[in-house]
Each structure stands twice: as structure tokens, then as C-alpha cells.
């Protein structure tokens, strides 16, 4: 059951990037789609936890949840949804896997935590992979918006990494609260901020939203991506350890690339493939201290996870 749920989680996380791409191309309102997705998912999950007496509505009044929502949901997904108008879903997934490397750099440069040489080398290798992904576009007439989209995704991951470190402190401060409830509240706040951004920057046409592609994308991302995927992640953490479910970061980008190329006719260059391998290898080195016990002997340790 554990391995089956792990595969389902990896598949869901791997397919969300293409679902975003389909939804964005079906509508001219990426911020509205993102906001509606997270607002609905947060509202449903919070309602469920309140109904099960897992949390109280007073959780909504905490400024910590507002800050977490800004970093983890608003900043991360406003950039990702906007960028997928110009960047393929597979490349977006691989670039999103740079999060653990940014967390390590923040821990080293800002929080002054000691870091192993292996992890630092992994950072250098991982970011060299980002350059390899960009390289094919330097040899052809690429749109400037493609480069801006790539930069936007990387900036979004930096915000996510900052939020992940902050959220870890928040969950330790509010240990009596359900982690699922805390995640629901930050999604609710992030969704509201995205909807507010949409109201100032987008002209929403309901006709373009009410299409099979638009509705299908929204439902899949809300139910499968935001609710089932993250519930499976927390279930796997409880049943195994924090390290094993986090290895989705090495599986899901490959799934995203494959379905993007096979099902959506997205372009792929052999140099891009080399960049993918390089990023994943660097990611593995960054997390080697947590991953090595999995290879030898399972032992609970902390690791990067995506809320």
C-alpha cells in the first residue's frame, strides 16, 4: 500500500505541471485560475479539519499563516502559472526541483548553518543544469518571454524555499495544530492574494474559463493536485519517514517531461536532457545526508518537502 500510494503521489505531482499548462492555454487568466484552485482547496480542507475537530477557525487570524501563504502559495504559483504561458510544463517541473538547493543556500548564507562540501558541490552542479536547460535557447531565436518565464520560475522557487524554512518554524511553534490544517489555511490566504492580483491585472472572460480544458484543469489541480497529492504526502510521512516521500522530487520531473513530450508535443533537446540529469544529480547530492540512510538502512530524518 505504501509503494502504491507513493507512485500515485509521484504521478499526481508530475502531471500537475501539464494540467497548469492546459488550463493557462485555455484561458487568459493564469492568476485567476491559480487563485481559484488554492482558495477552493484550502476552503474544503479547512472545513474538513474543523468538522473533524482537528483545528479551530481562529487559525485564520494568525499573521504567520498570512506570511506562509504569501511565500508558499502566492509568490510560488503566481510566477509558475504566469511562466507556463511561455515555458513548457516539463521544463517548469525540472526548474521547480531547484527548491532544495535554494533552501541549502539560504540555510548557509542567511541562517549561518554549517554545510557539507558534498552539498555545496551539489548546488553548483544543480545550477549548472539550469544553464544547460537554457543553453539550447541561446543557439536559436528564442522569445525573450521564454527567458523571463524561466527567471520567474526560479524566483518563485526562491520564495517557496524561504517560505518552507519559515513554515517549519511555524509548525514547530503550533505543534498542537494539524499540519494539514495549517497547510489549508496558508493555501486559503495565498488563493485570496492570487484572486486579488487577478482582479487588478486580468480581464476575466467566463466564456474562456467554462471550457472542457479550463474546467478539467481546475478540477484536477484542486482535487488531485492540492488535496489528494498532499494528503498522500502527509500519509506517507506518517507511515514511513520524512525522507522517503520527499524523493518525489526526483521522479515527478521525469514524469512531467515525458507526458509533456508524448501527450502535448512539447519540444525536447538532448542538451535539455543533460540539464535535467544534472539538476537531479545536484539535488541528490544536496540531500545526500538524508537520502543515504534510505539506501543503507531506513531511519527517520528531516528533509525538504513541498506543501
C-alpha positions in Angstrom: 0.0 0.0 0.0 2.9 2.4 0.8 4.6 1.9 -2.5 1.3 2.2 -4.5 0.4 5.4 -2.7 4.0 6.7 -3.4 3.6 6.0 -7.1 0.2 7.7 -7.2 1.6 10.8 -5.4 4.6 11.0 -7.8 2.2 10.7 -10.8 -0.1 13.4 -9.5 2.7 15.8 -8.8 4.3 15.0 -12.1 1.1 15.7 -14.1 0.1 18.9 -12.3 2.5 20.9 -14.4 0.9 19.8 -17.7 -2.5 20.5 -16.1 -1.4 24.0 -15.3 -0.2 24.4 -18.9 -3.5 23.2 -20.3 -5.5 25.5 -18.0 -3.4 28.5 -18.8 -3.6 28.0 -22.6 -7.4 27.5 -22.3 -7.8 30.9 -20.6 -6.1 34.3 -20.5 -6.3 34.4 -16.7 -3.5 32.4 -15.1 -3.7 34.3 -11.7 -7.4 33.8 -11.5 -7.0 30.0 -12.2 -4.3 29.7 -9.6 -6.2 31.7 -7.0 -9.4 29.8 -7.5 -7.6 26.4 -7.3 -5.9 27.2 -4.0 -8.8 29.1 -2.4 -11.2 26.2 -3.1 -8.7 23.5 -1.9 -7.9 25.5 1.2 -11.5 26.1 2.0 -12.5 22.4 1.6 -9.5 21.1 3.6 -10.0 23.7 6.4 -13.7 22.9 6.5 -12.9 19.2 6.8 -10.4 19.7 9.6 -12.8 21.9 11.5 -15.6 19.4 11.1 -13.3 16.7 12.4 -12.3 18.9 15.3 -8.7 18.9 14.2 -8.4 22.7 14.3 -10.3 25.9 15.1 -11.3 28.8 12.8 -9.0 31.1 15.0 -6.2 29.6 12.9 -7.2 32.1 10.2 -6.3 35.1 12.4 -2.6 34.2 12.7 -0.2 36.5 10.8 2.2 33.5 10.4 -0.4 31.9 8.1 -0.6 35.1 6.0 3.2 35.2 5.6 3.3 31.4 4.8 0.5 31.9 2.3 2.4 34.7 0.6 5.6 32.7 0.2 4.4 29.2 -0.3 1.3 29.8 -2.5 1.1 33.3 -3.8 4.7 34.0 -4.8 5.4 30.5 -5.9 2.4 29.9 -8.1 1.8 33.4 -9.4 5.2 33.1 -11.1 4.7 29.4 -12.1 1.3 29.9 -13.7 2.4 33.1 -15.5 5.6 31.5 -16.7 3.8 28.4 -18.2 2.3 30.7 -20.8 5.9 30.7 -22.3 7.8 27.7 -20.8 6.9 24.0 -21.4 5.4 22.1 -18.5 8.4 19.6 -18.4 11.0 22.4 -18.1 8.8 24.1 -15.5 8.8 20.9 -13.4 12.6 20.5 -13.6 13.2 24.1 -12.7 10.9 23.7 -9.7 13.1 20.9 -8.4 15.8 23.6 -7.6 13.9 24.3 -4.4 16.1 22.1 -2.1 19.3 23.7 -3.4 17.9 27.2 -2.6 16.9 26.0 0.8 20.5 24.9 1.4 21.9 28.2 0.2 19.6 30.1 2.5 20.5 28.0 5.4 24.2 28.5 4.7 24.2 32.2 3.8 21.4 33.6 5.9 20.9 31.2 8.8 24.7 30.5 9.1 24.2 26.8 9.3 27.2 24.6 8.6 27.0 22.8 5.2 29.0 19.8 3.9 31.3 20.2 0.9 29.2 17.5 -0.9 26.0 19.6 -0.6 27.7 22.7 -1.8 29.1 20.8 -4.8 25.6 19.6 -5.4 24.3 23.2 -5.5 26.9 24.1 -8.1 26.1 21.0 -10.2 22.4 21.7 -10.0 22.6 25.3 -11.1 24.9 24.3 -13.9 22.0 22.1 -15.0 19.8 25.2 -15.1 22.3 26.8 -17.5 22.2 23.6 -19.7 18.4 23.9 -19.9 18.7 27.5 -21.1 21.6 26.7 -23.5 19.6 25.4 -26.4 17.6 28.6 -26.4 20.8 30.6 -26.8 21.5 28.9 -30.1 18.1 29.6 -31.7 15.9 32.6 -32.0 14.2 32.3 -28.6 11.5 34.6 -27.3 12.6 37.0 -24.6 9.4 36.0 -22.8 10.8 32.4 -22.5 13.8 33.6 -20.6 11.7 35.9 -18.4 9.5 32.8 -17.7 12.5 30.7 -16.7 13.7 33.5 -14.4 10.2 33.9 -12.9 10.0 30.2 -12.0 13.4 30.3 -10.3 12.4 33.4 -8.4 9.2 31.6 -7.4 11.2 28.7 -6.1 13.4 31.1 -4.1 10.2 32.4 -2.4 9.0 28.9 -1.9 12.3 27.9 -0.2 12.1 31.0 2.1 8.5 30.1 2.9 9.4 26.4 3.6 12.0 27.4 6.1 9.6 29.8 7.8 6.8 27.3 7.7 9.0 24.8 9.5 9.3 27.2 12.4 5.6 27.9 12.3 4.7 24.2 12.6 7.1 23.7 15.5 5.5 26.8 17.2 2.0 25.4 16.7 2.6 21.7 17.3 -0.9 21.2 18.6 -2.4 22.1 15.2 -2.8 19.6 12.4 -0.2 20.2 9.7 -2.9 19.6 7.1 -5.0 22.4 8.7 -2.0 24.8 8.7 -1.4 24.0 5.0 -5.1 24.6 4.3 -5.1 28.0 5.9 -1.9 29.1 4.1 -3.4 27.9 0.8 -6.6 29.9 1.6 -4.6 33.1 2.2 -2.4 32.5 -0.9 -5.5 31.9 -3.0 -7.1 35.1 -1.9 -4.0 37.0 -2.7 -3.9 35.5 -6.2 -7.5 36.4 -6.8 -6.8 39.9 -5.6 -3.9 40.1 -8.0 -6.1 38.8 -10.8 -8.7 41.5 -10.2 -6.2 44.2 -10.8 -4.2 42.7 -13.7 -6.6 40.4 -15.7 -9.7 40.7 -17.7 -11.6 37.5 -16.8 -13.7 36.1 -19.5 -16.0 33.4 -18.1 -16.6 32.0 -21.6 -12.9 31.1 -21.9 -13.0 29.6 -18.4 -16.1 27.5 -18.9 -14.5 25.1 -21.4 -13.6 21.3 -21.0 -9.9 22.2 -20.8 -10.4 25.0 -18.3 -12.8 23.2 -16.0 -10.9 19.9 -16.3 -7.6 21.6 -15.4 -9.2 23.4 -12.4 -10.8 20.3 -11.0 -7.8 18.1 -11.4 -5.4 20.7 -9.8 -7.8 21.4 -6.9 -8.8 17.8 -6.1 -5.9 15.7 -7.2 -3.0 18.2 -7.0 -3.9 20.3 -3.9 -6.0 17.8 -1.9 -5.2 14.2 -2.8 -1.5 14.6 -3.6 -0.6 16.5 -0.4 -2.8 14.2 1.8 -0.8 11.2 0.4 2.4 13.0 1.1 1.5 13.5 4.8 0.2 9.9 5.0 3.5 8.6 3.7 5.4 10.8 6.2 3.4 9.2 9.0 3.7 5.7 7.7 7.4 5.8 6.7 9.7 8.8 7.4 10.0 12.4 6.1 12.8 11.4 3.6 11.1 8.7 1.5 8.0 10.7 0.3 10.3 13.7 -0.5 12.0 11.7 -3.2 9.1 12.6 -5.4 11.4 15.5 -6.4 13.5 13.0 -8.4 10.6 11.1 -10.0 7.9 13.7 -10.8 10.0 16.0 -13.1 10.8 13.0 -15.3 7.1 12.1 -15.5 6.3 15.8 -16.3 8.9 15.8 -19.1 7.7 12.5 -20.6 4.0 13.3 -20.7 4.7 16.9 -22.0 6.7 15.5 -24.9 4.5 12.5 -25.6 1.0 13.9 -25.0 1.4 17.6 -25.6 4.0 17.7 -28.3 6.4 19.8 -26.2 9.9 20.3 -27.7 12.9 18.5 -26.2 16.6 18.9 -26.9 19.4 16.5 -26.0 21.2 19.3 -24.1 18.0 19.9 -22.2 18.0 16.2 -21.2 21.6 16.6 -20.0 20.5 19.6 -17.9 17.6 17.6 -16.4 20.0 14.8 -15.3 22.5 17.4 -14.0 19.8 19.2 -11.9 18.5 15.9 -10.4 22.1 14.8 -9.7 22.9 18.0 -7.9 19.6 17.7 -6.0 20.6 14.3 -4.9 24.0 15.5 -3.6 22.4 18.4 -1.8 20.1 15.9 0.1 22.7 13.1 0.3 22.9 13.2 4.1 19.1 12.4 4.2 19.0 10.1 1.2 21.9 7.8 2.1 20.1 6.2 5.1 17.3 5.2 2.7 19.8 3.4 0.6 21.5 1.7 3.6 19.1 1.5 6.5 15.8 3.4 6.8 16.0 6.0 9.6 13.7 9.0 10.2 15.3 12.3 9.4 14.2 15.7 8.3 14.1 16.6 4.7 12.7 19.1 2.2 9.1 18.7 1.3 6.6 20.6 -0.8 3.5 21.7 1.0 
